[in-house]
Amino acid sequence: MANAGSKGMLEHIDDPSVSAIAAAPAANVTWVADSTNGATDFQKGVAAGKGLHYLSASDTTDNDMQEFCSNNLIFAGQEGHCYAEALIQLDSVDDVAFNFGFNDTVEEVTSGGGTLPVELSGTTWASTASTFVGFVYDIDATNDELHCFWVDDDVDTTTAIADLRMKGMAPTASKWLYLRIDLQDRGSGNGLHATFLAVDHNGKSVCKEFNTSVDRDCPLCYHFSFENRANTAATNCYLRGCNWGQTIPDM
């Protein structure tokens, strides 16, 4: 299926003008957007220099969380190939953490107790999600840069953090950051192959590839979430280009 081409792919090219958002999974909903306490759920917005987008704002409570995810667990690596991508912009990057990728739970904000699927403090990982594969950025980390990460069946990757680190790649305040993760099936008994691509506003790119331990039959959703970290003012987060694709099974 790796060479299925466009005819063998189901692709969602997101259009905020027609995509439906709700605070909980429901029929005919495209995206689930939820948050803890006084934070503002993601909603449609338009602004100069940003165009049509999704917008959320944190409150001023430490570690409160906002989430934006697909309405269903619509991905499984065993179908061949799937990807998720987004443009992400934060008006402040000094006191935030975020995850982007594939998660095994819709509304981690409630089932995970309002905690990101994965956090990084110093060089120590803390995963709330049972299965997650994607990007992690956490201002509490030793290096304030993007990291690749995965956890499967509550077992974190043992890959050295130096290999997971995307050296020199980090969000810049009020600038777009492009993120994409591709998952590829490697057959029965093998974890999924993951390709992580990040491109900043200057055009600099970093790409890393790993053979992960993530089960090929684990149902996953498109997932983005962020938290403020000891923030005294609300942080605005903007999303665009929330696209995804997956190969059509049994082609």
N, C-alpha and C positions, 0 to 999 in steps of 0.2 A: 504493500500500500504506500510505500514511501514515494513512489513515482506515479501516484494516482492522477495528479494534475487537478486542474480546476473542476473538471467534470466529476471527479471522485471525491470532491470536498463539499461539505456543508459549511458555509461561512456566514457569520453574522457581522455585517458592517454596520456599526451602530449609528443611529440617527436619533439624537435626543428629542427632536421635534415629535417623534411618534412613539418612542420607547416608553413603556409604562413603568412607573416606580411605585412601590408600596413598602410599608414598614414590616410586612410579613409575607411569606409565600402565599400565593393565591392564583386562581385561574387567570390567564391572560396578562400576567405580570412579567415584564422583562427583567427588571432589576429589583432586588430587595435592598433597601437602605434603612439601617437602624443604628441607634447610638445609645450610649448610657447617660443617665441623669440629664443635665441641662444642655448637652450638645445638640447641634442642629443636624438633622438627617440630611443626607445628600438629596438635592433637588435640582431641577432644571434651572439654568441661569444663562444670561447673556451679558457680556461686558466688552468694552473697547479693548482690543488687543487679545481677547480670549475667544470671541465668537460664542457660538452655542456650546454649552458645556454642562457638567454637573458640579454643584458646589455644596460643600459642607463646612461648618465652623465648629471648632471645639469650644468647650466651656473653659473655665479657668481652674478646674479641679485636676490635680495631678493624676495621670494615667486613665482618664476617661477616654472611651473608645468610640470611633465611628466605623461603620462597615458598609461596603457596597459589593454586592455579589449577585451571581445569576440566581434566578428563581428556583432552579432545580439542580440536582446532581446530574449534570448532562454529559459528563466526560468519563470515559474509561479508556485507559491506555491500550488495552488489548484490541481496540478497534483499528489501531494502526498508527495514527498521527493526530495530535491535537495541539493547538496553540492558544495563547491568550496574550493580548497586548494592550497597552494604554499609554497615554500621555498624562503625566502627573505634574502638578505644580502646587507648591506650598509657599505662602507669603512669608513664612519664617521656617528655618531649618535648624535653629539652635536648640530647640526643646521638643523634638518630635521623634517618633518611631513609626515605621510602617512596614506592612507585609504586602506583597503582590504575587499572585500565582494561582495555584490550584489547591483547594482545601476540601476536606471530607465532610464539612458541615456548612449548611446554609444557616446564616444567623449565628455565627460564632459569638456574637456580642451577647447573646442570651445563654446559649448552652455552655460557653466557655467562661461564664461569669464576668463578661466584660473585659476580657484580656485578649491581647493579640494572640493569634495561633502560635507565633514564635517571637521570643524576645532575646536580646543579646546584651548581657551586662559584663563589661570587661571582655573576657574571652570565654564566658560561660553561657551556654545556650539554656533556655527554658522554654519548652514547648508545651502548650496547652492542647493543641490539636493532636489527635491520634495519627492523622496522616496529612501532611502538607508538603508541597514542593514549590519553591519560589524564591523571591528576593526578600531580604531582610535588611532594613536600615534602622539603626537604633543609636541615638545620641549617647546612650549609656555604654556603648561598646568602647573598647580600647581605641579602635580606629573608626572614625566617623565616616565610613564608606559603605557602599553596598556590599552585601555578602549573599552568596548562594547558600541554600539550605534545603534539607528534606528530613522528614521524620516519617516512619512507616510503622503502623501498629504499635505506636508509643515508643518506638526505638529510634533515637536520634542517629543521624549519620556520624560515623567516627572519622570522617575525612578531616585532615588537619585544617585548622581555621585559616592558616596562611594560604592554602589552596582554594578555600571557599571565598576568600576576600577578593573583591574587584578593586585592586589597588588604584587609587587616583580617581575613582568614579563615585560621585556623591551628588545629591540634589543641590541646586543653587536656588536661593530664595527668589521667588517671583519669575522663575524661568522654567520652561517645559523640560521634562525628563522623559525620554521614551524607554519603555521596558517591554520586553517580549520573552516569553518562555515557551519552548516547544518540547513536547513529550513524544517519544517514539517507542513503539513496542519492540522488544527484543526476543519475543517468543516465550513459550511455556517455561516456567521455572526461573525466569530472569526478571530483574527489576527494570523499570523504564529508563531509557536514555533521555537525559534532559539537556537542552541547550539554552543558556541564559545570555541574552543580549541587552545591553544598556547603551544608550546614546544620549549625550548631554546636549545643551543648547549651543555649544561650540562645534558640534559635529564629532567630538571625540567618542569613540566606541570601545567597549570591552565585551568580549564574548568568551564564555567558559562552557565546557561540556563535561558531563559526568554520566557514568553508569550508576544509577541510583538503586536503592533498595525498595522503591515504591512499587507496590503490587500492581500488576497489569489489570486486575479485575476490580480495583477499588473505585467506586463512584466518587466523582469530584465535581466541584463547582468553580466557576470563575470567582476570584476573591481579591478584594482590596480592603485594607483596614489601616487606620492610623490612630495614634494616641499622642496627646501632649505629654511632656515630661517636665514637671515642676514649672509649669508655665503660669505667668501672672496675667496673660492676655490671650484672647482667643486666637487660634491659628486657622486661617482659611485654607481649604484644600480644594483644588479644581481638577476635574478629570475630563479628558476628551479621548476620542479614538478607542473606545472600550470595545474592541473587536475580538472575535474568537473564531476558530475553525476546527473542524474534525473530519477525518475521512469517513466516508459512508461504508458501513460494514457490508461484507459479502458482495463487493463490487466484482 
